């Protein structure tokens, strides 16, 4: 891994082409929970992890064009050793990172020696706001001039490099998807009437960890019944009822790399009535989008094709009225498919580099939450996650009901409030041959899901 990291850092250094100045990339530090002796869960800044290859709290990666790359890492004091242990040694960090490693207490001297040079600040900016956490007495006393404009530029260059995953990253992402799969299979198998969202969350995440996950990639979403229409619904005490759908959006993290997968399935043994109809629309849209993935394809075009497919399907069900192309042009479909088709995936669930430089996010209703706007290239990893939802906040909004009064069968829609939502999401690696679905072993066809549900409910 350290050879890959050295190649990665060298490539970044060439892209930066610094002739003077220095760069610092803080990892971040443990953030205390006020009023307690506890800390929020630590996650190193992705730029630090990408370049340093480790996730050491309180560490700082530094670079200048003369000395190259250097990691300053904290060394446990006696109090640390009593309460949390020795921590990782500097030699161990150096072995994993492949960079030279020095004790954190030498950071101040390194910075002072570069006092007259412009400084680029990437990673976690708490180095300036909370310098004592990094062993510095005062930021002002260092008399360092952070070049904000250059910092933004170099951060964008890192984001550009992070889009295409190298072989080591792809291997970690396969492991993350591999750890995610048993959790989703368990969810489909174990859900029962009378079980709560929280109880199912526990079973899902336990399988992630049994399969080698180091953490969850994000807060798991388990939404049953109407909660399935809440895009980021936190699992609660709602009890599953026969006739409900359950939407599970959950992923494992492995080696700091995320997986992000959604499956929707019935509490009953079968999808019923309009559940099956809407599921078939979403699955068909997702499968066509995945089949269209290849280098050179614009992600926004995939999104617009998905929007057209959803508009057409909802028109066929009598939920929307009119020509599907016109409905998409008016953004009527976005009442039911409000988010984008997906996003970049990697060291963050919504990974860096989703928007190509020079492209501006749209404020249009049907595009404002599109998180990826760029041509796909080999070794990008993206999610493909269309969905159809019946969201009260949108469907009861008087202004939207007026705007779309002729485009929506409001009587039918009002009868479906409480339906919840259906989303199907997979992690897709772009290859020269097309899509490699990293999460493809997780059941999603109606036949597969119903077979698991029938067997589960018969025991």
Beta strands, then each sheet from edge to edge (+ up, - down):
strand 1: 22-26
strand 2: 60-64
strand 3: 68-73
strand 4: 100-103
strand 5: 118-123
strand 6: 145-146
strand 7: 215-216
strand 8: 221-224
strand 9: 245-250
strand 10: 252-254
strand 11: 257-258
strand 12: 261-266
strand 13: 381-384
strand 14: 387-389
strand 15: 421-423
strand 16: 426-431
strand 17: 434-437
sheet 1: 4+ 3+ 2- 1+ 5+ 6+
sheet 2: 7+ 10- 11+
sheet 3: 8+ 9- 12+
sheet 4: 13+ 16- 17+
sheet 5: 14+ 15-
end
